[in-house]
Amino acid sequence: MIIAENIYDLSRSNLSGVSVSLIKVDFFIIGQAKSGTTALADFLDQHPEICISNPKEPGYFATDILQESDHFHGKPTYFKTRTITQYEQTFRHAEPGQFLGDASTSYIYSTTAAGNILLHNPEAKLIVLLRNPADFLHSLHTQYVNETTEHERDFGKALNLESQRKMGEALSKRVKAPSLHYYSERIKYATQLKRYLDLFRREQILVIPHDEFVLDNAGVYSTVLEFLGLKDSNFKVNFSALNTSGKPRNALVNYLIHFPAFKNFLVRLIGLQTYMRVRKKTRAIFLKKSNRVQLTENERQNIMNLAGPEIIELDKMLDSSFVNRWKTRA
């Protein structure tokens, strides 16, 4: 069994070199990004027995990505939850007895998060949402462009930059961590999930196809509650759309509000939790609804061909049918 060597904070008395936390997170929505994690976290957070961290994605256990980011920028620039005390503060709004959930999409891609989560709570429940690889990458690229961490606006060209980026070239100065933009690595679903299957029991892991979630929010919500050992409450869940696609209303304003120094100043001024609430509420002000440029059939097929071996392996691991679901060719 391989367990991650690094947990960021070792300031408290600990066993086996692992930070001792005053809280125990009960479940993790570990990914993929752009696959419904924000919506699911919001729906679950409405349940009176559940508390989702604020921010929704603290990313605390993805220590490899944090360290990569710091190395690239020469100092801590992104990712604000670094110590166990800061991590505990993301749950300061929790009521006694509530199930605690962390919905960090970086955990599925991280090579250290699985081991770090195991050390934190060996009995944690893990929820994975998986989206058609072509749609996932296309949506992820759009998000990165909107966040100004991706300077290549053309999707196809951005994909083709990967070999250069792995040599430290053609990277945006605002990239949070270079490996996040290794797009072909992001769709290695079987490789990523295996890290968790190697450490946790199969019954601790729930895999949800993104398209099923889109078609039946309420049904998937009920499935997740059952997985967590909770019951539907009498209150009515608001299954409204979240995190929909958009385009910045003004490119210059968008560039300025995503300037790391400006964001860090606001976090210091009003606190991380307040900053995240304000950001969520004002998102519609800075983004306008926009139809994303559609993938060409050639682009889609190239991505699906690239992902094919991983999807076949994923089906073997899970005894599932993602090959048929996504019409993947071997």
Secondary structure, DSSP 8 states (H G I E B T S, - for coil): ----S--S---S-EETTEE--S----EEEEE-TTSSHHHHHHHHHTSTTEEE-SSS---TT-HHHHHHHHHHHTS--S----SHHHHHHTTTT--TT-EEEE--THHHH-SSHHHHHHHH-TT-EEEEEE--HHHHHHHHHHHHHHTTS-----HHHHHHTHHHHTTT-S--TT-S-GGGG-HHHHT-HHHHHHHHHTTS-GGGEEEEEHHHHHH-HHHHHHHHHHHHT----SS-------S--EEES-HHHHHHHT-HHHHHHHHHHH-HHHHHHHHHHHHHHHEEE-------HHHHHHHHHHHHHHHHHHHHHHT--HHHHTT---
